[in-house]
Amino acid sequence: MQRFKLPYLEDRGTPLGSALSACEDFCVKACCGMDAFDLKGDLLQQWATRVPAADLDLARHQADEVLRLLNDAPERFFFLDCDHDRVEVATWIEGVKAALLTVRPGD
């Protein structure tokens, strides 16, 4: 299976990677892939209150960039240590973006 590298998602040094890392709660991505992340709980909001507001805004823009880059991905590829199709990953990234839109930055 071909691995297609998407930026930001697995890099904790980026706002989007940092946000996802904060939500890696149900399991670890190396075991459960996309299912390891709790995007509906309070973890993302807690992350948003700990980082500068600019990081939240940048994480949202990075999610948009990842969605654009998915157009160049093969139909099936290895992502977060699991085999996925492009539509499945796009749907998950759209869910990440939607979750980022629900949280508010701290003061």
N, CA, C and O atoms as a DFTB+ gen file, in Angstrom:
428 C
 N C O
     1  1       0.852      -1.185       0.000
     2  2       0.000       0.000       0.000
     3  2       0.888       1.235       0.000
     4  3       1.871       1.303       0.737
     5  1       0.544       2.190      -0.812
     6  2       1.302       3.435      -0.928
     7  2       0.988       4.367       0.235
     8  3      -0.165       4.501       0.643
     9  1       2.021       5.007       0.760
    10  2       1.834       6.002       1.816
    11  2       1.809       7.373       1.150
    12  3       2.684       7.694       0.347
    13  1       0.820       8.168       1.480
    14  2       0.712       9.530       0.962
    15  2       0.853      10.471       2.141
    16  3       0.017      10.479       3.044
    17  1       1.907      11.258       2.130
    18  2       2.199      12.134       3.263
    19  2       1.381      13.412       3.159
    20  3       1.499      14.169       2.195
    21  1       0.559      13.634       4.159
    22  2      -0.212      14.875       4.263
    23  2       0.451      15.748       5.321
    24  3       0.793      15.259       6.397
    25  1       0.635      17.027       5.030
    26  2       1.333      17.886       5.994
    27  2       0.507      18.150       7.251
    28  3      -0.717      18.020       7.251
    29  1       1.188      18.514       8.291
    30  2       0.634      19.018       9.551
    31  2       0.031      17.957      10.460
    32  3       0.216      18.028      11.675
    33  1      -0.678      16.984       9.923
    34  2      -1.484      16.078      10.736
    35  2      -0.695      15.284      11.768
    36  3      -1.169      15.060      12.881
    37  1       0.499      14.864      11.400
    38  2       1.285      14.038      12.313
    39  2       2.465      14.801      12.911
    40  3       3.344      14.201      13.530
    41  1       2.485      16.101      12.730
    42  2       3.575      16.940      13.232
    43  2       3.060      17.782      14.394
    44  3       2.358      18.772      14.184
    45  1       3.403      17.395      15.608
    46  2       2.927      18.103      16.804
    47  2       3.453      19.529      16.893
    48  3       2.979      20.314      17.714
    49  1       4.421      19.869      16.061
    50  2       4.960      21.219      16.042
    51  2       4.132      22.195      15.231
    52  3       4.430      23.389      15.207
    53  1       3.101      21.708      14.567
    54  2       2.200      22.579      13.808
    55  2       0.905      22.743      14.596
    56  3       0.565      21.872      15.398
    57  1       0.179      23.829      14.391
    58  2      -1.087      23.993      15.114
    59  2      -2.079      22.845      14.870
    60  3      -2.712      22.374      15.815
    61  1      -2.222      22.395      13.635
    62  2      -3.168      21.308      13.371
    63  2      -2.698      20.011      14.021
    64  3      -3.500      19.289      14.614
    65  1      -1.417      19.712      13.917
    66  2      -0.882      18.511      14.555
    67  2      -0.986      18.570      16.068
    68  3      -1.264      17.562      16.719
    69  1      -0.763      19.745      16.623
    70  2      -0.888      19.935      18.065
    71  2      -2.333      19.731      18.523
    72  3      -2.587      19.095      19.546
    73  1      -3.276      20.280      17.753
    74  2      -4.695      20.119      18.088
    75  2      -5.092      18.649      18.053
    76  3      -5.781      18.166      18.952
    77  1      -4.660      17.941      17.021
    78  2      -5.003      16.520      16.919
    79  2      -4.349      15.713      18.031
    80  3      -4.959      14.802      18.591
    81  1      -3.115      16.050      18.344
    82  2      -2.423      15.351      19.421
    83  2      -3.196      15.482      20.739
    84  3      -3.270      14.535      21.522
    85  1      -3.764      16.654      20.969
    86  2      -4.541      16.883      22.191
    87  2      -5.808      16.028      22.226
    88  3      -6.362      15.777      23.296
    89  1      -6.263      15.584      21.054
    90  2      -7.502      14.804      20.958
    91  2      -7.267      13.307      20.817
    92  3      -8.225      12.543      20.694
    93  1      -6.026      12.882      20.833
    94  2      -5.695      11.458      20.701
    95  2      -5.977      10.789      22.040
    96  3      -5.079      10.617      22.864
    97  1      -7.236      10.413      22.245
    98  2      -7.724      10.021      23.563
    99  2      -8.260       8.599      23.615
   100  3      -8.029       7.893      24.597
   101  1      -8.965       8.167      22.587
   102  2      -9.598       6.849      22.619
   103  2      -8.576       5.714      22.525
   104  3      -8.766       4.635      23.085
   105  1      -7.498       5.986      21.808
   106  2      -6.443       5.005      21.595
   107  2      -5.239       5.798      21.084
   108  3      -5.175       7.010      21.290
   109  1      -4.298       5.148      20.431
   110  2      -3.192       5.850      19.785
   111  2      -3.318       5.652      18.281
   112  3      -3.783       4.612      17.815
   113  1      -2.898       6.663      17.530
   114  2      -3.084       6.614      16.081
   115  2      -2.358       5.432      15.448
   116  3      -2.815       4.911      14.431
   117  1      -1.239       4.995      16.025
   118  2      -0.509       3.857      15.476
   119  2      -1.317       2.562      15.564
   120  3      -1.063       1.618      14.816
   121  1      -2.268       2.517      16.458
   122  2      -3.114       1.336      16.625
   123  2      -4.455       1.500      15.914
   124  3      -4.873       0.631      15.149
   125  1      -5.117       2.613      16.172
   126  2      -6.504       2.790      15.719
   127  2      -6.670       3.835      14.615
   128  3      -7.783       4.044      14.132
   129  1      -5.592       4.487      14.212
   130  2      -5.700       5.473      13.138
   131  2      -6.648       6.602      13.498
   132  3      -6.567       7.170      14.587
   133  1      -7.540       6.922      12.582
   134  2      -8.466       8.040      12.773
   135  2      -9.409       7.827      13.954
   136  3      -9.892       8.792      14.546
   137  1      -9.669       6.567      14.296
   138  2     -10.580       6.271      15.409
   139  2      -9.980       6.569      16.782
   140  3     -10.675       6.486      17.794
   141  1      -8.699       6.912      16.818
   142  2      -8.045       7.203      18.100
   143  2      -8.405       8.584      18.641
   144  3      -8.129       8.886      19.802
   145  1      -9.021       9.425      17.804
   146  2      -9.216      10.830      18.155
   147  2     -10.640      11.129      18.612
   148  3     -11.611      10.714      17.980
   149  1     -10.743      11.851      19.715
   150  2     -12.022      12.325      20.235
   151  2     -12.197      13.778      19.800
   152  3     -11.702      14.696      20.455
   153  1     -12.902      13.975      18.697
   154  2     -13.100      15.322      18.160
   155  2     -14.387      15.964      18.666
   156  3     -14.651      17.131      18.375
   157  1     -15.183      15.223      19.414
   158  2     -16.462      15.753      19.882
   159  2     -16.451      16.115      21.359
   160  3     -17.418      16.680      21.869
   161  1     -15.389      15.801      22.030
   162  2     -15.312      16.070      23.466
   163  2     -14.748      17.442      23.761
   164  3     -14.671      18.308      22.889
   165  1     -14.361      17.617      24.993
   166  2     -13.832      18.902      25.454
   167  2     -12.340      19.071      25.178
   168  3     -11.792      20.149      25.404
   169  1     -11.688      18.039      24.701
   170  2     -10.238      18.092      24.542
   171  2      -9.795      19.164      23.553
   172  3      -8.805      19.855      23.789
   173  1     -10.515      19.304      22.460
   174  2     -10.148      20.311      21.470
   175  2     -10.355      21.719      22.033
   176  3      -9.545      22.613      21.786
   177  1     -11.420      21.913      22.777
   178  2     -11.645      23.215      23.400
   179  2     -10.558      23.522      24.429
   180  3     -10.093      24.658      24.525
   181  1     -10.159      22.521      25.186
   182  2      -9.083      22.722      26.148
   183  2      -7.795      23.124      25.445
   184  3      -7.071      24.000      25.917
   185  1      -7.507      22.477      24.305
   186  2      -6.326      22.848      23.522
   187  2      -6.438      24.304      23.071
   188  3      -5.475      25.064      23.176
   189  1      -7.610      24.691      22.570
   190  2      -7.805      26.044      22.031
   191  2      -7.615      27.112      23.097
   192  3      -7.187      28.223      22.784
   193  1      -7.921      26.803      24.333
   194  2      -7.745      27.801      25.392
   195  2      -6.292      27.900      25.857
   196  3      -5.919      28.866      26.523
   197  1      -5.473      26.908      25.511
   198  2      -4.064      26.909      25.930
   199  2      -3.132      27.540      24.894
   200  3      -1.994      27.885      25.216
   201  1      -3.602      27.694      23.660
   202  2      -2.721      28.198      22.594
   203  2      -3.164      29.596      22.176
   204  3      -4.296      29.994      22.451
   205  1      -2.288      30.340      21.518
   206  2      -2.700      31.658      21.018
   207  2      -3.841      31.522      20.004
   208  3      -3.932      30.520      19.295
   209  1      -4.695      32.519      19.941
   210  2      -5.818      32.504      18.992
   211  2      -5.328      32.319      17.560
   212  3      -6.016      31.714      16.738
   213  1      -4.151      32.835      17.266
   214  2      -3.593      32.694      15.912
   215  2      -3.338      31.225      15.567
   216  3      -3.433      30.844      14.401
   217  1      -3.014      30.394      16.569
   218  2      -2.800      28.968      16.311
   219  2      -4.100      28.277      15.927
   220  3      -4.108      27.409      15.054
   221  1      -5.185      28.651      16.567
   222  2      -6.486      28.081      16.208
   223  2      -6.837      28.455      14.776
   224  3      -7.280      27.608      14.001
   225  1      -6.642      29.705      14.427
   226  2      -6.923      30.158      13.069
   227  2      -6.028      29.431      12.066
   228  3      -6.496      29.014      11.007
   229  1      -4.760      29.281      12.390
   230  2      -3.838      28.595      11.490
   231  2      -4.197      27.117      11.357
   232  3      -4.094      26.564      10.262
   233  1      -4.609      26.472      12.428
   234  2      -5.026      25.065      12.358
   235  2      -6.194      24.905      11.393
   236  3      -6.244      23.939      10.632
   237  1      -7.129      25.843      11.422
   238  2      -8.261      25.796      10.481
   239  2      -7.772      25.939       9.041
   240  3      -8.241      25.228       8.153
   241  1      -6.837      26.850       8.809
   242  2      -6.283      27.026       7.455
   243  2      -5.482      25.795       7.029
   244  3      -5.519      25.407       5.861
   245  1      -4.769      25.189       7.956
   246  2      -4.011      23.988       7.626
   247  2      -4.953      22.844       7.252
   248  3      -4.640      22.060       6.356
   249  1      -6.093      22.737       7.921
   250  2      -7.076      21.709       7.552
   251  2      -7.576      21.948       6.131
   252  3      -7.739      20.997       5.366
   253  1      -7.820      23.207       5.769
   254  2      -8.223      23.524       4.394
   255  2      -7.146      23.109       3.397
   256  3      -7.449      22.554       2.341
   257  1      -5.896      23.380       3.737
   258  2      -4.791      23.020       2.838
   259  2      -4.704      21.506       2.659
   260  3      -4.486      21.023       1.548
   261  1      -4.872      20.769       3.734
   262  2      -4.841      19.308       3.645
   263  2      -5.960      18.818       2.734
   264  3      -5.745      17.916       1.923
   265  1      -7.135      19.390       2.853
   266  2      -8.248      18.993       1.983
   267  2      -7.918      19.250       0.515
   268  3      -8.248      18.430      -0.342
   269  1      -7.277      20.367       0.217
   270  2      -6.871      20.655      -1.166
   271  2      -5.829      19.642      -1.650
   272  3      -5.902      19.164      -2.782
   273  1      -4.869      19.321      -0.795
   274  2      -3.813      18.381      -1.181
   275  2      -4.332      16.968      -1.396
   276  3      -3.732      16.189      -2.136
   277  1      -5.435      16.640      -0.757
   278  2      -6.019      15.306      -0.939
   279  2      -6.429      15.049      -2.386
   280  3      -6.545      13.895      -2.800
   281  1      -6.647      16.101      -3.152
   282  2      -6.986      15.922      -4.567
   283  2      -5.874      15.212      -5.320
   284  3      -6.133      14.570      -6.337
   285  1      -4.643      15.314      -4.841
   286  2      -3.495      14.673      -5.482
   287  2      -3.202      13.287      -4.912
   288  3      -2.296      12.601      -5.385
   289  1      -3.950      12.882      -3.920
   290  2      -3.703      11.580      -3.283
   291  2      -4.198      10.450      -4.180
   292  3      -5.145      10.626      -4.946
   293  1      -3.548       9.283      -4.081
   294  2      -4.079       8.117      -4.797
   295  2      -5.441       7.731      -4.214
   296  3      -5.805       8.162      -3.120
   297  1      -6.171       6.929      -4.948
   298  2      -7.513       6.520      -4.500
   299  2      -7.458       5.815      -3.144
   300  3      -8.320       6.041      -2.295
   301  1      -6.454       4.966      -2.936
   302  2      -6.252       4.291      -1.650
   303  2      -4.817       4.528      -1.225
   304  3      -3.900       4.490      -2.046
   305  1      -4.629       4.772       0.055
   306  2      -3.274       4.995       0.551
   307  2      -3.210       4.723       2.045
   308  3      -4.230       4.590       2.721
   309  1      -1.986       4.647       2.537
   310  2      -1.702       4.381       3.932
   311  2      -1.666       5.722       4.660
   312  3      -0.878       6.600       4.309
   313  1      -2.516       5.879       5.669
   314  2      -2.631       7.131       6.403
   315  2      -2.845       6.818       7.877
   316  3      -3.706       6.006       8.216
   317  1      -2.077       7.446       8.751
   318  2      -2.140       7.192      10.196
   319  2      -2.061       5.692      10.486
   320  3      -2.819       5.151      11.292
   321  1      -1.127       5.048       9.806
   322  2      -0.834       3.628       9.993
   323  2      -1.986       2.690       9.632
   324  3      -2.040       1.558      10.113
   325  1      -2.902       3.156       8.792
   326  2      -4.010       2.311       8.350
   327  2      -4.269       2.555       6.862
   328  3      -3.926       3.607       6.323
   329  1      -4.874       1.577       6.217
   330  2      -5.243       1.665       4.815
   331  2      -6.590       2.386       4.702
   332  3      -7.568       1.979       5.331
   333  1      -6.641       3.456       3.899
   334  2      -7.872       4.228       3.735
   335  2      -8.051       4.630       2.277
   336  3      -7.093       4.649       1.504
   337  1      -9.287       4.952       1.910
   338  2      -9.482       5.561       0.598
   339  2      -9.574       7.077       0.769
   340  3      -9.820       7.580       1.865
   341  1      -9.374       7.780      -0.319
   342  2      -9.300       9.243      -0.293
   343  2     -10.574       9.868       0.279
   344  3     -10.494      10.828       1.044
   345  1     -11.732       9.346      -0.074
   346  2     -13.000       9.902       0.409
   347  2     -13.109       9.747       1.924
   348  3     -13.572      10.652       2.617
   349  1     -12.687       8.616       2.420
   350  2     -12.727       8.357       3.866
   351  2     -11.854       9.366       4.626
   352  3     -12.268       9.897       5.656
   353  1     -10.658       9.623       4.118
   354  2      -9.755      10.577       4.764
   355  2     -10.311      11.990       4.638
   356  3     -10.256      12.762       5.595
   357  1     -10.844      12.337       3.474
   358  2     -11.419      13.676       3.276
   359  2     -12.578      13.909       4.239
   360  3     -12.705      14.991       4.812
   361  1     -13.410      12.908       4.415
   362  2     -14.542      13.025       5.343
   363  2     -14.034      13.257       6.763
   364  3     -14.595      14.068       7.499
   365  1     -12.970      12.546       7.149
   366  2     -12.413      12.719       8.491
   367  2     -11.822      14.115       8.653
   368  3     -12.037      14.762       9.678
   369  1     -11.076      14.589       7.645
   370  2     -10.481      15.929       7.723
   371  2     -11.577      16.990       7.767
   372  3     -11.441      17.986       8.477
   373  1     -12.645      16.794       7.029
   374  2     -13.780      17.731       7.102
   375  2     -14.365      17.743       8.507
   376  3     -14.777      18.793       8.999
   377  1     -14.403      16.574       9.160
   378  2     -14.860      16.505      10.550
   379  2     -13.921      17.232      11.495
   380  3     -14.365      17.886      12.438
   381  1     -12.616      17.119      11.242
   382  2     -11.622      17.846      12.036
   383  2     -11.853      19.342      11.868
   384  3     -11.863      20.088      12.847
   385  1     -12.039      19.777      10.628
   386  2     -12.250      21.202      10.370
   387  2     -13.534      21.688      11.052
   388  3     -13.548      22.758      11.661
   389  1     -14.602      20.906      10.950
   390  2     -15.862      21.277      11.591
   391  2     -15.685      21.381      13.097
   392  3     -16.235      22.288      13.722
   393  1     -14.928      20.469      13.686
   394  2     -14.676      20.516      15.124
   395  2     -13.875      21.760      15.485
   396  3     -14.144      22.396      16.504
   397  1     -12.900      22.109      14.661
   398  2     -12.106      23.320      14.916
   399  2     -12.967      24.571      14.849
   400  3     -12.690      25.547      15.545
   401  1     -13.998      24.558      14.028
   402  2     -14.884      25.718      13.912
   403  2     -15.810      25.873      15.125
   404  3     -16.389      26.939      15.335
   405  1     -15.946      24.817      15.910
   406  2     -16.846      24.898      17.077
   407  2     -16.157      25.421      18.332
   408  3     -16.826      25.831      19.280
   409  1     -14.829      25.410      18.346
   410  2     -14.125      25.832      19.553
   411  2     -13.767      27.306      19.483
   412  3     -13.672      27.893      18.405
   413  1     -13.576      27.879      20.634
   414  2     -13.243      29.307      20.757
   415  2     -11.894      29.441      21.440
   416  3     -11.556      28.665      22.334
   417  1     -11.128      30.436      21.010
   418  2      -9.832      30.657      21.662
   419  2     -10.001      31.159      23.077
   420  3     -11.042      31.710      23.436
   421  1      -8.970      30.964      23.874
   422  2      -8.968      31.508      25.227
   423  2      -8.763      33.003      25.178
   424  3      -8.606      33.576      24.100
   425  1      -8.764      33.635      26.326
   426  2      -8.612      35.097      26.381
   427  2      -7.212      35.550      26.087
   428  3      -6.935      36.749      26.097
